[in-house]
Each structure stands twice: as structure tokens, then as C-alpha cells.
Amino acid sequence: MKPSKYNIEQFTPLGERIIVERIEPPSEQGGIVLPDAAVALPTRARVLSVPGDAQDVKPGDVVHHDTFAGVSFSLSKIDDYLILEMKDVTAIITPDAAGGVY
């Protein structure tokens, strides 16, 4: 994949959409190794960009969303972003005392 000439700060979602970055759950050591197809998609994400009139969420919030919601895109081999509709966001997650969301 050719490196993108864009960065995520250049994207502004339109309408009732937000741009998020998936948060992977911590990996556990040991146990049975499952193929990628058998591993559930993460349903928690950090909000990166919202439209100017958004009232429910703000950049930096951690949200829970429907499992198969959103349109996935990437700007490099490392980054994986989603464009979600607000109706697919089910909750805003408040970090615990240690600052974790998992």
C-alpha cells in the first residue's frame, strides 16, 4: 500500500457521523490461538473527529458501538479508522480510576 498523502486531521465527518479509532482489547498470554476470522471485532473506539454541531460526543471520548457498524478505512498499514453514524454509538465509556477502558 502506497503511503497516503492525507492525515486523519484533514477529515471532517458530515451529517450525523463521527470518525473513530478502534481500541483493541488487551491480549492475553497463553491459551488457544484462534484464527483472525474467529476473533470478535472490537466494539470500543476513541472519537477522533466530530461535526461542528455534535452535542453528544467530543474528540477524545471513548464509545461503545454496534459490532458491524460503520465504514472502515485506513491511511496506512498501521491505522484503522471507522466512520460511524451516531445511531450506531450505544454508550460513552467513562475510564476507570486507572484510566483504562478495558
C-alpha positions as CSV (number, residue, x, y, z in Angstrom):
1,M,0.0,0.0,0.0
2,K,1.4,3.4,-1.0
3,P,1.7,5.9,1.9
4,S,-1.3,8.3,2.0
5,K,-0.7,12.0,1.4
6,Y,-3.6,12.7,3.9
7,N,-3.7,12.6,7.7
8,I,-6.7,12.0,9.9
9,E,-6.9,15.7,11.0
10,Q,-7.9,16.5,7.4
11,F,-11.1,14.5,7.6
12,T,-14.3,16.1,8.9
13,P,-17.4,13.8,9.1
14,L,-20.6,15.1,7.6
15,G,-24.1,14.8,9.0
16,E,-24.6,12.6,12.0
17,R,-21.3,10.8,11.6
18,I,-18.1,10.7,13.7
19,I,-14.6,9.3,12.9
20,V,-13.2,6.9,15.5
21,E,-10.2,4.7,16.0
22,R,-10.8,1.2,17.2
23,I,-9.4,0.3,20.7
24,E,-8.1,-3.3,20.7
25,P,-8.7,-5.2,24.0
26,P,-5.5,-6.2,25.8
27,S,-4.1,-9.5,24.5
28,E,-4.0,-12.4,26.9
29,Q,-1.0,-14.7,27.1
30,G,-1.4,-18.4,26.8
31,G,-4.5,-20.3,25.9
32,I,-5.6,-21.4,22.4
33,V,-4.6,-19.3,19.4
34,L,-7.6,-18.5,17.2
35,P,-7.6,-17.5,13.6
36,D,-8.3,-13.9,12.8
37,A,-11.7,-14.8,11.4
38,A,-12.8,-16.3,14.7
39,V,-11.8,-13.3,16.8
40,A,-14.6,-10.8,17.5
41,L,-14.2,-7.2,16.2
42,P,-13.5,-4.6,18.9
43,T,-16.6,-2.6,19.8
44,R,-14.8,0.2,21.7
45,A,-13.3,3.2,19.9
46,R,-11.8,6.6,20.6
47,V,-13.5,9.6,19.0
48,L,-11.1,11.5,16.7
49,S,-13.4,13.9,14.8
50,V,-17.0,15.1,15.1
51,P,-19.0,17.6,13.0
52,G,-19.2,21.1,14.4
53,D,-22.7,20.8,15.7
54,A,-22.2,17.5,17.6
55,Q,-23.6,17.6,21.1
56,D,-23.3,14.1,22.4
57,V,-19.7,13.2,21.9
58,K,-16.4,15.1,21.6
59,P,-12.9,14.2,20.4
60,G,-11.2,12.0,23.0
61,D,-14.3,10.3,24.3
62,V,-14.3,6.5,24.3
63,V,-17.5,5.0,22.9
64,H,-19.1,1.6,22.5
65,H,-20.6,0.9,19.1
66,D,-22.6,-1.8,17.3
67,T,-20.3,-4.7,16.2
68,F,-20.7,-4.4,12.4
69,A,-21.4,-0.7,12.3
70,G,-19.5,1.9,10.3
71,V,-17.3,2.2,7.2
72,S,-13.7,1.1,7.8
73,F,-10.8,3.0,6.1
74,S,-7.1,3.3,6.6
75,L,-4.5,5.9,5.7
76,S,-1.5,3.5,6.3
77,K,-0.9,-0.2,7.0
78,I,-1.0,0.6,10.7
79,D,-4.0,2.8,11.2
80,D,-7.6,1.6,11.1
81,Y,-10.4,4.1,11.3
82,L,-14.2,3.9,11.2
83,I,-16.8,6.4,10.1
84,L,-19.8,5.7,12.4
85,E,-23.3,7.1,12.4
86,M,-24.4,8.5,15.8
87,K,-27.3,6.0,15.8
88,D,-24.7,3.2,16.0
89,V,-23.0,4.6,19.1
90,T,-24.6,2.8,22.1
91,A,-22.7,4.4,25.0
92,I,-20.0,6.8,26.1
93,I,-17.5,4.9,28.4
94,T,-16.0,6.7,31.4
95,P,-12.5,5.5,32.1
96,D,-11.9,3.7,35.4
97,A,-9.7,5.2,38.1
98,A,-6.5,3.8,36.4
99,G,-7.5,5.5,33.1
100,G,-8.3,2.2,31.4
101,V,-11.4,1.5,29.3
102,Y,-10.9,-2.3,29.3
